[in-house]
Amino acid sequence: MSGGAFDYNQYKIRQIWEDIQQELDKQGKEKSKEDLRYYDKEYFEKYPEERFDHVYREDVQQIFKDGIEILKKAEIYAQRIDWYLSGDDGEDSLVSRLKSDLDALS
């Protein structure tokens, strides 16, 4: 199956939610040597907290999580509709595959 009705832009949706997830996953962890190389030792002596990635408030974390869930659904809808409009799936396949994909999120 090829799709292409949306120029495969549904994969950009995946990139967005993966980037948000990465922000959640790296909270409070020490920054990479690549990120730290821009600062000198004196800077970190003065601002030791800058060695670590930001930790988001609980309510902000929940917003990120809610956004990820919505974006995952948006990606599924875009993919299924793309295949339907491209002629790769018929109406029955659209309905059944959409339901199956959404059920798999749960």
C-alpha positions as CSV (number, residue, x, y, z in Angstrom):
1,M,0.0,0.0,0.0
2,S,1.3,3.4,-0.9
3,G,-0.9,6.2,0.3
4,G,0.3,9.6,-0.6
5,A,-2.9,11.7,-0.5
6,F,-1.3,13.9,2.1
7,D,2.3,13.7,0.7
8,Y,3.1,11.4,3.6
9,N,2.9,14.4,6.0
10,Q,1.2,12.2,8.7
11,Y,4.7,11.1,9.6
12,K,5.4,14.7,10.8
13,I,2.7,14.2,13.4
14,R,4.6,11.2,14.7
15,Q,7.8,13.3,14.9
16,I,6.0,15.9,17.0
17,W,4.6,13.5,19.6
18,E,8.0,11.7,19.7
19,D,9.7,15.0,20.3
20,I,7.3,15.8,23.1
21,Q,7.8,12.4,24.6
22,Q,11.6,13.0,24.5
23,E,11.1,16.2,26.5
24,L,9.3,14.2,29.2
25,D,11.8,11.4,29.2
26,K,14.9,13.6,29.7
27,Q,13.5,15.7,32.6
28,G,16.0,16.1,35.4
29,K,18.7,14.1,33.6
30,E,22.2,15.5,33.1
31,K,22.6,17.2,29.7
32,S,24.8,15.6,27.1
33,K,28.5,16.5,26.8
34,E,27.5,18.1,23.5
35,D,25.1,20.5,25.2
36,L,27.5,21.2,28.1
37,R,30.5,22.1,25.9
38,Y,29.3,25.6,25.4
39,Y,29.8,26.5,29.1
40,D,32.9,26.6,31.2
41,K,33.5,25.2,34.7
42,E,32.9,28.5,36.4
43,Y,29.4,28.8,34.9
44,F,28.4,25.5,36.3
45,E,29.9,26.4,39.7
46,K,27.6,29.4,39.7
47,Y,24.6,27.7,38.1
48,P,24.9,23.9,38.9
49,E,21.2,23.3,38.0
50,E,22.1,24.2,34.4
51,R,23.8,20.8,34.1
52,F,20.4,19.1,34.1
53,D,17.4,19.2,31.8
54,H,14.4,21.1,32.9
55,V,11.8,19.4,35.0
56,Y,8.2,20.5,34.1
57,R,5.5,21.1,36.6
58,E,3.0,18.2,37.1
59,D,0.2,20.1,35.3
60,V,2.5,20.9,32.3
61,Q,3.6,17.3,32.2
62,Q,-0.1,16.3,32.0
63,I,-0.6,18.7,29.1
64,F,2.3,17.1,27.3
65,K,0.9,13.6,27.9
66,D,-2.6,14.7,26.8
67,G,-1.1,16.2,23.7
68,I,0.8,13.0,22.9
69,E,-2.4,11.0,23.1
70,I,-4.3,13.4,20.8
71,L,-1.4,13.5,18.3
72,K,-1.2,9.7,18.2
73,K,-4.9,9.6,17.4
74,A,-4.4,12.3,14.7
75,E,-1.6,10.3,13.2
76,I,-3.8,7.2,13.0
77,Y,-6.7,9.2,11.5
78,A,-4.5,10.9,8.9
79,Q,-2.9,7.5,7.9
80,R,-6.2,5.7,7.5
81,I,-7.9,8.5,5.6
82,D,-4.8,8.9,3.4
83,W,-5.0,5.2,2.4
84,Y,-8.7,5.5,1.8
85,L,-8.3,8.6,-0.4
86,S,-5.4,7.0,-2.2
87,G,-7.5,4.0,-3.1
88,D,-5.5,1.6,-1.1
89,D,-8.4,0.9,1.3
90,G,-12.1,0.7,0.7
91,E,-14.8,2.0,3.1
92,D,-15.0,-1.2,5.1
93,S,-11.2,-1.4,5.5
94,L,-11.1,2.3,6.5
95,V,-13.7,1.7,9.3
96,S,-12.2,-1.6,10.5
97,R,-8.6,-0.6,10.4
98,L,-9.3,2.7,12.1
99,K,-11.1,1.0,14.9
100,S,-8.3,-1.6,15.2
101,D,-5.6,1.0,15.3
102,L,-7.4,3.2,17.9
103,D,-8.1,0.1,20.0
104,A,-4.4,-0.7,20.0
105,L,-3.7,2.7,21.6
106,S,-5.6,1.7,24.7
